[in-house]
Amino acid sequence: MNKKRILVIFTGGTIAMVNDLNTMKTVMSSGNNNIMQVITSTFTDLEIDYIEHSYLPSPYITPNHMFKLAKLIESKLLTENYEGVVVTHGTDTIEETAYFLDCYFNVKSPIVFTGSMRNLSELGYDGLSNVVSSILVAAHNDSKDRGVLLVLNDEINAASEVIKSHTVALDTFKSLEFGPLGIVDSRDVIYHRMNIYTKHNITISKLTKRVEIVKVTSGTDSLLIDFLIESKIDGIVLEALGRGNVPPLMLPGIIRALENNIPIILTSRCPKGRVLDTYAYEGGGHHLKQLGVLFSGNLPSHKARLLLMMALDFISNKDELKHYFDH
């Protein structure tokens, strides 16, 4: 019987870091070979290959890095018959890279992201167990057709739903609205539900657009929006108040941006709940929708930014953005 083939791609992050002996602060290293020695002896029923793609802390990861990673995985899945892919990644931006790939791909094969909250030098290093769990998920038949997944702390979450909720806790990755898709229990992969969010397939051939996020607070005016307009930005994401509302001082900038054909996507700074056109006062969601602002549903601002960047390089007319937002 042929063994299932799984590809592990290392990109860097805490999972590949150690403490510097002089400063005892965390620095880049590579324990990937050590991890793979343990992995290959653990999974004798699988054929596991690996690629050391990069050694980057996750704040160094840009959307262009995400695009290159997507093209690498696409090539490997097309030419080498892998049945699942595991990507190790720094946790600061792991949910963004995972979501980018979730928007890009339309494949049955599971693509699973993982990382660690503790480095190789720390007691309770969680990297090895997270990679083991991720390989189990990537090799499981029930993981097919679920989009890109994120596995840490033995919980399986959808890239579209999960966020990093705590700076250091091992159980930091949460789907706050709906809970995890499933769990890894010993060597068993158990799913409880399907994904909630709409799946996008934006297989772009380039990534050229610039989109920035403006966080809304009490008394925020048009200063930052005006700067972005002058900087020839391609799109703006507003991380708005509550249900999706902004102070009236922002309205002149919002109107100017829309008049300059710059799309604006509305999200909320609340970690749970969707934006909706509930309030009809000036600056309220209903008013913003009438102006032409598009709504992101439940997506947080950092994921809405990536979706807008990709969509702008994919569509031929900005009216088509309503297919990705306001649905």
N, C-alpha and C positions, 0 to 999 in steps of 0.2 A: 504494500500500500504506500502511495506517495505521501510524503510529509507535506503539511502546509508550509508555505514560505512566508515569512514575516520579515519586513525590513525595519530596522531601527535607525533613525537619523538623529544624530547629536548636533545641537546648535549652540550649546553653552548654557549659561545660567548657573544658579547656585548648586545644582545637581553635579556640576563639574568643577566646583570651587573647593578651596581649602583655606585654613587659617594661616596667615603669614607668621612664622615662628618668632619674628622680632616684634611685630606690632600686634599680633593676635587679631588682626582685622582680616576680613574675607577677601581673597584675591582669586583670579582665574587660575585654573590648573587643568588637568585632565585625568579623571579617574575612569574614563570610558572603557579602557582595556580591562581594568579590574572588574567593572560591572559586567562586561560581556563574557568574561571567563566564568563568572558565577551563573549568568543567564544561560549560556550554552550547556552547562552541566545540569541545570535545573530542567530545561525543556528538551529532553532527548527525543520527544515526539514531534518536534518542530524543526524546520530548517530556518535558522535565523542569521541574516546578514546585517551588517551595519556600515554606516557612512559617518565619518566625522566631518560634517558639513561646515561648521564654524565653531568658534570659541568666543561668543559674544555675551556680555551681560545683557539682560533683556531691555534695559533702557536704550541700548544701542540699536535695537531692532527698528527698522523703518518699514513703511509699506512696500518699498522696493525690495527689501530683504524678503518680505512675505511673498511677494510676487515671484521672486527667484526660487523660493522654496516650493511654491505651488508648481512651477514648471519642472523642477527636479522630480517631485513626486509623480506628476503626470507622466513624465518620461519613463520612470521606473515601473509604474503600473502598466503602461502600454507595452513595454518591451521585455519585461523580466518576470511577468506572471506571478507577482506577489499577491497574496490573498489578504494582506493587512499591512498597515504602516503605523509605526509608533514614532513620535517626534518628541525628543526631550528639549525643554525650553525653559528659560528663566520665567519666574512666576509674575513679574511685574507687568509684562505685556502678553503673557501666554494666551489670555482670553481674546485679545485682539488678533493675534496671528491665527488662532484657531478659528475665529469667526470669519476672517478674510478667506481662509481656505474653505470654510463651509459655504460661503457665497460663491466661490470660484468653481467648486467641483460638483459634478453630477455623476458619481460613481457608486457602485454597490459596495466596493471594498471598504472596510472600516479604516478610518484615519483617526488615530488616537494621540492626543497630546498629554504629556505628563512633565513633571519637574520635581523639585523638592524645596521644602522650606528651611531645611538645615543642610549645611555643607558637609563634606566628607570628614572634616576634622571634629565635628560636633557629636556629642553623645546623642543617640536616638536619630542618627541620619536616616531620613525617610526616602532617599532617592532610590535605593535598590528595590524596596518593597513596592514603590510606585511604578517602577519599570516592569516588575514582574506582573503586577495587576494589569497594567496596560497591555502587555503582550497577551495575557489571558483574554482580555476584551477584544483585542484586534483579531485573535484567532477564532473567536466564537461566532457561530453562524447567526445567532440572534442580533449581532452587532451590525449586520449588513443593512443598507438602506436607511440608516439613522442619521446621516450627515456626519460632520466632524464631531468627535467626542473629546471630553477632557476627563482624565482619571487621576485623582489624587486621594489619599486617605481612604482608599477602597470604596469611593463613591464615583459613580458614572454620571456625568452631567453633559448636557448638550452645549456646544460652543455658542449657540445663539442665546442661551438662557443664563449661563453661569457668569458670576463676577467674583473677583477677589474681595472678600468682605472684611479681612483683618490683616494687619501688617505682618504678624509673625505666627499666628496660630496654625497648627497642622491641618485643621479642618476649615481653613480660610475660604475654600472655593465652594460657593453656594448658589443654587438656583432659588433665590429668595421667594419668588412668586409661586413656584409649583413644586419645588423639591427635586431631588435627583431622579434621573431616569431609572437608575438601578444601583446595585452594589456588587462588589466582589467579596465573596465569602469563602475563605480557604482557596480552593481552585475552581469554585463555581461562580459563574457569571449569571446574575439574576436581574431581569428587567421588570420594573413595576408599571411603566407607562410609556407612551410614545411622546415625541417632541410636540411642543405647542406652537412654536412660531412658524411663520411662512418660510418655506425654503426657497432661496434664490439661487439661480445658476447663471453667474456672470463670468463666463470664460473669456476674459479680456486678453487681448494680444499686446497691450501696452498699459502703462500706468503713468499718467502725465498730469493729472489734476491736483490742485492744492485746495484743501478744505481745512478750515480751522474752527475751533469750538470757542464760543463766548459764554462764560458762566454768568448767569443773571443773579443779582443780589438786590437788596432794597436800595433804591435810588440810582441803579445803573443807568447810564445815559448812552448816547450814540458814539462816544469817543472811539471805542474799539472797533465798532462796525465801520465807522468812517475811515479808520486806518486801513482796514481790510479792503474796503472798496478802492481806496487809493493804491493799494498794493496789488490790484488786479487779481484778487482771490477768485477761485472758481466756484466756491460754495461755502456756506456758513451753517454751522449747527448751533442753535441756541439751547443751552441747558437752562431751561426756564424754571419758574417757580410753580410749585404745586401741580395743578391739573394741566398746566401749560399756559402761564400768564407772565406778562412782563410789565415793568413800570412804564408809564406813558412817555418818559424821557427817552426811551429807546425807539419810539415809533418813527421819528424822522429818519434815523439811520436805517431801520428796517425797510421803510418805503423807498429810500434811495437805492438800497441794494437790489430790491426787486425791480425798480425802474431800470437798473443797469443789467438786468437779466442774470442776476446772481441768485441761485436758488437758496432758500433758507429752510432748514429742517428744524422742527420743534421737538425737543425732548424735555424731560423733567429732571430736576436735581434730586427728586425723591427716588430712593432705591427700589421702590415697588409701586406698581400701578401704571396705567397708561395715560398719555395725554389725550385730551378730548376737548371739543369746542363747546364747553359748558357755559363759560362766562362771556356776556355780551358787552361789558363795559370796554372802553378804549384800552387796548393792551391785553384784554382777555382773549382766551382761546378762540372764541367765535369771531371776534374782530380780526384776529391774526389770520384766521382761515379765509375770511372775506378778502383780505389784502393779497392772499396768494401764498401764504406760508404753508408748507407741507408738514404733516404730522408723522411721527416715528412710531406710534403705538407704544409698546413696552420697551423698545430698544433704548439702552443708555447712550449717552452722547458719544462715547468713544467708539461704539460699534456703528452708530448712525453715521459717523464721520467716514468710516471705511466703506460702508455701503454706498454713500453718496459719491465718494471718490471713484469707486469701481463703476457705478452706474453711469457717471458722466463720461467715462471713457468707452462705454458700451453702447449707449443709445445714440440715435441720430438726431433726436429732437427732445428738448428739455420737457416738453409736455408728457413724454413717456415716463418721467420720474414718478408720476402718480401710480405707475404699476408697482413701484418698489416702496412707496410711502403712501399714506392716506388710504390703504386698502382695508 
